[in-house]
Amino acid sequence: MAIDSKEVKKLRDRTGAGMMDCKRALQECGSDHEKAVEYLRIKGLAAAKKKAGRATGEGVVVSYIHPGDKLGVLVEVNCETDFVARNEDFRAFVKDIAMHIAAADPIGVTSDDLPAEILEGERKIAAEQAREQGKPDNIIEKIVEGRLKKFITENTLLEQPFVKDADRTVREYVEEAVAKFGENLVIARFSRFKLGE
């Protein structure tokens, strides 16, 4: 099946994937753009999983100051090569992560970064609320686990819905960037500063 180069470019602009990958996706999906986007996302996730163990010795620290100068973020994102670290698209990706952190106020990058005392405090609050509602003991533990899971999702950077596209998580946005740049990418750490806090 012959694929029009304009259609390939349109898909590339939408996904950031390589020209040949876009052409192949359109061929595989019968020129259906929605199916081609899904095809590329699945392919990108597989590529991201393969790259996940590779060393990330390069990267950048990017700052973002929210309009009004009362909120700022520093974020470190690591990649494999200096070539990617100097790439303007990579820096824009890191800036998007910093803007997300400013807006969503996560506590940690992954659930492992959430302090145990905060999780234990949330566990106690959820248990006490369930008891006050008169829930039986065998149900309280399930309620506590559900609320704790929700708290972790809401406060872990990689699990939060991405502020620029709530249909995907930050983790999915990172995985798409891994596919786009062809390297393992790791959000190493961040600090969020708010005036008066």
N, C-alpha and C positions, 0 to 999 in steps of 0.2 A: 504494500500500500504506500503510495507516494504521499508524503506529508509536506504541506506548504510551510516554507521557512518563516512566514509571518506567524503561523500558529505556534511554531517552535519557540519563536522569540516571545510571543505572548505568554506561553507557559513558563519560560525561563524568567521573565520579569516578575511573574506571580510567585514562583517558588525559589528562585535563586539557584536552581540546579544547573548543571552543565548542559550545553547545547545537545550533545549526543544522548545524554540521559533523558532530556525532554523529548527528543525525537523518538527514542525507543519507547518511552512511556506512551506517547501518542499512538505509535504503531500497535503496541500491546493492547491499548484500550479503545481502538477504533476511532481515534480522534475526539473522544469524549474528554473534555478538559477536567471535569470533576473527578472522573475515574483516574485520569492521569495524575492529578494532584495526589490522590489517595495512594496510587501506585508508588509515586516518588517518596511520599511520607513513609510508607512501609519499607521501601528500599533504604531510606535514610536511617530509620530506626535500626535495621539490621547492620548497616555500616557503622553506626554509632556504637553498638554493642561490641563489634569487633575491635574498635579503636579504644574502648574504655580503659584497657590496661596499660596503654602506652604512656611513657613518661612525658610530663609537661614541664619542661625547664625554662620556657620563655613565657611571655605574656605582658600584660600592662596593668597599671593601676590608673583608674579613671575617676575623676571627680564629677559630681553633678550638684549644682546649686539650684534649688527650686526658686522660681520667681518670687521676689519679696525678700530674699536673702535670710530667711529664718529657718531653713531646712537644707541640709546638705548630706551627701553620701560619698564615701570612698569605697571602691570595690576593686578587688584584685581578681582577674581572670587569667588563667594560665593556658598556654597552648604549647605545641611541640616545637615550632620553629620561629625564628626572628622574622622570617618572611611573612608569616600570618600576623604576627604581633604588630608589624608596621602597616598592615593592610587597613585602608580606611573603612571598608565594610566591617572588619572585625572590631575596630574601635567604635563604630556605630552600634554594633551588637552589644558591646560592653556598656555603652552609654544607655541603651535600652534597659539593660539589667539594673543599672544604677537608678534610672527613673522609676522602675518597678519597685525597687527597695524603698525609695522615697515615698511612693504612694501607698504601698501595702504594709510597710513596717514589720517585716518578718523578724523572728528572734534568732534563727539560725539558718544555715544553708541546707542542712539535712536534719532529720529527726535526732541523729546522734549529737548534734550541736545544742539541743535544747537542754538546759540545766535540769538535773534530776529533781531539785527542790521545787522548781516551777511545776513540773509534771506531777509531783506528789501533791502539791497544793491544789492543782486542778482536780486531781483524783478525789481528794477529801471534799472539795466543794461540791462536786457532782454527786458523791455518795450522800452527803448531808441533804442536798436538795431532794434527792430521790426518797430519802427517809421521811422528810417533812411532807412529801406528797403521799405518804402512806404505802409506798411500794414494798412488796415482800422481798426478803433478803436474797432469794434466788434470782430475782429480776434486777435487783440493785447493781450487781456486778456487771450484768450485760449493759445496763444503762451507763454505768461508769466507763466501761470500755468503749462504748459508742461515742460518748462525749469526749473522751480522751483522744480518740482517733480523729474526731472533728477538730479539736484544738490543735493537734499536731499538723493536720493538713492546712489549717488556717494560718499557722505561725511558722511553717517551714518553707523557705524560699522556693525550693524546687517543686513543691507540691501545690503552691498557690496558683490560682488561675492568673495567667499573664495579663497585666493591666491593659495592654494594647490589643489583646485578642482573648477574651474570656473563654473562648471555645477550646483553648489549649492551655496546658500548665507551663510554668517556666521550664520544667524538665523537658517537655516536648519542644519548646523553643530552642533550648540548648542542643537537643538531639538533631534538630533541623540544621542548626549552625554547624554541628560536627559534620553532617553530610555535605553541607555547602563548602566548608573550608578544607575538608578532607583530613582533618586532624582531631585528636582528642582535645576537648576543651573542658576545663574544670573551674568552677567558681570557687576560688580558694577561701576568700573571707571578705567581709564588708564591715563598715562602721557607718551608722546613721546618726547624724547630729541634728538635734532640734533645739532652737534657742530656748533657754530656760530649763532644759532637762539634764 
